[in-house]
């Protein structure tokens, strides 16, 4: 049993670690990934529901392209060519998604990255992936990275990235368990126990993600591991929602797409969308100076109304 109601403390890699410099450079590069990322994907003739249905496929392709981008930017993170035999390699069905590994000796791993691409206008309005790996299967420098993406022209165009959420993988796993136990310790009907995998699977870079994962003893809602609901991403998601996309806050776009995806009558959807548009106009009027940009924003709102009418048909 993995039991702790004490909030975990982050433990960063020691600066004396021989690979600390390259680790820090990769960390900085991940934070700046939206500036370097270019996708060859071009999406046309797709509607909102189609985006949701193939979103996982798009996300998987984006994750692969991020790995390719990291390797192409070797001149940034390995300026002195000290890691010439190492590369970022994707792996499936195990943890983490990416290894920074010696290509001549796959047991020589410097660190790993659990990478999740997230379509920012998804139905849930938050990342829905599960992160269930046991803390002991995370090496100290391993990272959990969530990269939001959207299409350059709302429902068409190429994927663009927003600034990512980056956390130490071990801390994220410990915090997930802490939150699960803490949020249920006052309940007399719900067990807050967490079952750890056998000791043989509790080590970095396990062969199987499933066998190296924690499990909640009582999880009828199948919610254990949904990291976005553990509070760890709350501040980050609030920042994402305040970003302007085509002159309109992401939070408004989220409500717009959610309204379009719900199984409601056309009249109900129209009512929701009219409310959203009113909120957008109010938000602009309260927070934006009246200048030349106001005209552009009003044009964007008219365009959103047309998009609403198109998607409602």
C-alpha positions in Angstrom: 0.0 0.0 0.0 1.2 3.5 -0.9 -0.2 5.6 1.9 0.7 9.2 2.6 -1.3 12.3 3.6 1.7 14.5 3.7 2.1 16.8 0.8 5.2 15.8 -1.3 8.2 18.0 -1.8 9.8 18.5 -5.2 13.3 17.1 -5.5 15.1 18.5 -8.5 18.2 16.8 -10.0 21.4 17.9 -8.2 23.3 20.6 -10.1 26.4 18.5 -9.6 24.9 15.7 -11.7 27.0 15.2 -14.8 24.0 15.6 -17.1 22.4 18.5 -15.3 23.4 21.0 -18.0 21.9 19.1 -20.9 18.8 18.3 -18.8 18.3 22.0 -18.1 18.8 23.0 -21.7 16.2 20.4 -22.8 13.8 21.8 -20.1 14.3 25.3 -21.4 13.8 24.1 -25.0 10.5 22.3 -24.0 9.3 25.6 -22.5 10.0 27.3 -25.8 8.8 24.5 -28.0 5.9 26.6 -29.5 8.6 28.8 -31.1 10.3 25.9 -32.8 7.5 23.6 -33.7 6.4 23.4 -37.3 3.9 20.7 -38.4 3.4 19.4 -41.9 -0.2 18.5 -41.0 -2.7 20.6 -42.9 -6.4 20.0 -42.0 -9.2 21.0 -44.3 -12.9 20.2 -44.7 -13.4 18.9 -41.1 -16.2 19.8 -38.6 -16.1 20.0 -34.9 -17.2 16.5 -34.2 -14.6 15.1 -36.6 -11.9 16.9 -34.7 -13.0 15.3 -31.5 -13.1 11.8 -33.1 -9.6 12.0 -34.6 -8.1 14.2 -31.9 -6.1 11.3 -30.4 -4.6 10.6 -33.8 -3.6 14.2 -34.3 -2.2 14.3 -30.8 -0.1 11.2 -31.4 1.3 12.7 -34.6 2.1 15.9 -32.8 3.9 14.0 -30.1 6.1 12.3 -32.7 6.8 15.6 -34.3 7.9 17.1 -31.0 10.4 14.3 -30.6 11.7 14.9 -34.1 12.0 18.6 -33.3 14.0 17.9 -30.1 16.4 15.8 -32.1 16.8 18.4 -34.8 17.7 21.0 -32.2 20.7 19.1 -31.0 22.9 22.1 -31.7 21.0 23.9 -28.9 21.1 21.2 -26.1 24.4 19.6 -27.1 26.5 22.5 -28.3 29.8 20.9 -27.3 28.8 17.5 -28.8 29.1 15.7 -25.4 26.0 13.6 -26.1 26.6 12.6 -29.7 25.6 9.0 -29.1 22.3 10.0 -27.4 18.9 10.8 -29.0 15.3 11.2 -28.0 13.5 7.9 -28.8 9.7 7.2 -28.5 8.5 4.0 -27.0 5.0 2.6 -26.7 3.1 0.8 -24.0 5.6 1.7 -21.3 6.8 4.6 -19.2 7.9 7.2 -20.1 6.8 8.0 -23.7 10.2 9.3 -24.6 13.7 8.2 -23.5 16.9 10.3 -23.9 18.9 7.2 -24.5 22.3 6.0 -25.8 21.4 4.7 -29.3 24.2 2.2 -29.0 23.1 0.9 -25.6 19.4 1.1 -24.8 20.1 0.5 -21.1 22.0 3.8 -20.9 19.2 6.3 -20.2 19.8 9.8 -19.0 16.2 10.8 -18.4 12.7 10.3 -19.7 9.7 12.4 -20.7 6.1 11.5 -20.4 4.7 13.6 -23.2 1.0 14.3 -23.7 -0.4 16.5 -26.5 -3.8 18.0 -25.6 -6.3 19.5 -28.0 -7.1 22.7 -26.1 -10.7 22.9 -27.3 -11.6 19.3 -26.3 -15.0 18.5 -24.8 -13.5 18.3 -21.3 -11.8 21.7 -21.4 -8.9 20.0 -19.6 -6.4 17.2 -20.3 -8.2 13.9 -19.8 -5.2 11.5 -19.9 -4.4 9.3 -16.9 -1.1 9.4 -15.2 -0.9 6.3 -13.0 2.7 5.4 -12.9 4.0 4.6 -9.4 6.4 7.3 -8.0 9.2 4.7 -7.6 9.2 4.1 -11.4 10.2 7.7 -12.0 13.8 8.7 -12.0 14.6 12.1 -10.4 15.1 14.0 -13.7 12.1 12.4 -15.5 9.5 15.0 -16.7 5.8 15.1 -17.3 5.0 17.4 -20.2 1.6 18.5 -21.4 1.5 20.4 -24.7 -1.7 22.1 -25.7 -2.4 22.4 -29.4 -5.0 24.1 -31.6 -5.6 24.6 -35.3 -4.4 27.8 -36.9 -7.7 28.6 -38.5 -10.1 27.4 -35.8 -11.4 24.2 -37.5 -8.8 24.0 -40.2 -5.1 24.7 -40.9 -2.0 23.4 -39.2 -1.5 22.6 -35.5 0.0 25.3 -33.4 1.3 24.9 -29.8 0.7 26.8 -26.7 3.2 27.0 -23.8 3.5 23.6 -22.1 2.9 22.4 -18.6 6.1 20.9 -17.3 6.5 19.1 -14.0 8.9 16.6 -12.4 7.4 13.1 -13.1 8.1 11.7 -9.7 6.5 14.8 -7.9 3.4 14.6 -10.2 2.9 10.9 -9.2 3.4 11.6 -5.5 1.1 14.6 -5.6 -1.6 12.5 -7.4 -1.5 10.0 -4.6 -1.5 12.7 -2.0 -4.5 14.3 -3.5 -6.4 11.1 -3.8 -5.8 10.1 -0.2 -6.4 13.7 1.2 -9.6 14.2 -0.7 -11.1 11.0 0.7 -9.8 10.8 4.2 -13.0 12.3 5.7 -15.3 9.9 3.9 -16.6 7.0 5.9 -17.8 5.1 2.8 -14.9 5.6 0.4 -11.5 3.9 0.9 -8.6 6.1 0.1 -6.1 3.3 -0.1 -3.7 3.1 -3.1 -2.2 -0.2 -4.2 1.4 -0.1 -5.4 2.7 -2.6 -7.9 5.1 -5.4 -6.8 8.5 -4.3 -5.8 10.0 -5.8 -8.9 8.2 -3.3 -11.1 8.9 -0.3 -8.9 12.0 1.0 -10.6 12.8 3.6 -13.3 12.1 2.7 -17.0 9.9 -0.4 -16.4 9.1 -2.8 -19.3 5.4 -2.4 -18.8 3.5 0.8 -17.8 0.5 -1.2 -16.6 2.5 -3.4 -14.3 4.3 -0.4 -12.9 1.2 1.6 -12.1 -0.5 2.4 -8.9 -4.2 1.6 -8.5 -6.9 2.9 -6.2 -8.6 0.4 -4.0 -12.0 2.1 -4.5 -12.3 3.8 -7.8 -15.9 3.2 -9.0 -15.8 6.4 -11.2 -12.5 5.3 -12.8 -11.0 8.7 -12.0 -7.7 7.7 -10.4 -4.8 9.1 -12.3 -6.7 11.9 -14.0 -4.0 14.4 -13.2 -6.0 17.5 -14.2 -8.5 16.7 -11.4 -5.8 16.5 -8.8 -5.3 20.3 -8.6 -1.7 20.1 -10.1 -2.7 21.9 -13.3 -5.1 24.4 -11.9 -2.9 27.5 -12.1 -1.6 26.5 -15.5 -5.0 26.0 -16.9 -6.2 29.4 -15.7 -3.3 30.9 -17.6 -4.1 29.0 -20.7 -7.8 30.1 -20.5 -6.7 33.8 -20.4 -4.7 33.6 -23.6 -6.2 35.4 -26.6 -6.7 33.4 -29.8 -7.8 35.4 -32.8 -8.7 38.2 -30.4 -11.0 36.1 -28.2 -10.0 34.4 -24.9 -9.4 30.7 -24.9 -12.0 30.3 -22.2 -14.7 31.6 -24.5 -13.6 29.4 -27.3 -13.7 26.4 -24.9 -17.4 27.2 -24.1 -18.1 27.7 -27.8 -16.8 24.3 -28.8 -18.3 22.6 -25.8 -21.7 24.0 -26.8 -21.3 22.7 -30.3 -20.4 19.2 -29.1 -23.3 18.7 -26.7 -26.3 16.6 -27.7 -28.9 19.4 -27.7 -31.5 20.8 -29.9 -30.5 23.6 -32.4 -32.5 26.1 -30.4 -30.7 25.1 -27.1 -27.3 25.4 -28.9 -28.2 28.7 -30.4 -29.2 30.0 -27.0 -25.9 28.9 -25.4 -23.9 30.4 -28.3 -25.7 33.7 -28.1 -24.8 33.8 -24.4 -21.2 33.1 -25.1 -21.1 35.8 -27.8 -22.6 38.3 -25.3 -19.9 37.3 -22.8 -17.2 37.8 -25.4 -18.5 41.3 -26.3 -18.7 42.2 -22.6 -15.2 40.9 -22.0 -13.9 43.0 -24.9 -15.8 46.1 -23.8 -14.5 45.9 -20.2 -10.9 45.0 -20.7 -9.9 46.5 -24.1 -9.2 50.1 -25.0 -11.3 51.5 -27.7 -8.9 51.8 -30.6 -8.2 50.5 -34.1 -8.0 47.0 -32.8 -11.6 47.2 -31.5 -12.8 47.2 -35.1 -10.9 44.0 -35.8 -12.3 42.4 -32.8 -15.8 43.3 -33.8 -15.2 41.7 -37.2 -14.0 38.6 -35.4 -17.2 38.4 -33.4 -19.2 38.7 -36.6 -17.1 35.9 -38.0 -17.8 33.7 -35.0 -21.5 34.3 -35.5 -21.2 33.0 -39.0 -19.2 30.0 -37.8 -21.9 29.3 -35.2 -24.5 29.3 -38.0 -22.4 27.0 -40.2 -21.8 24.5 -37.4 -25.4 24.5 -36.3 -26.7 23.3 -39.6 
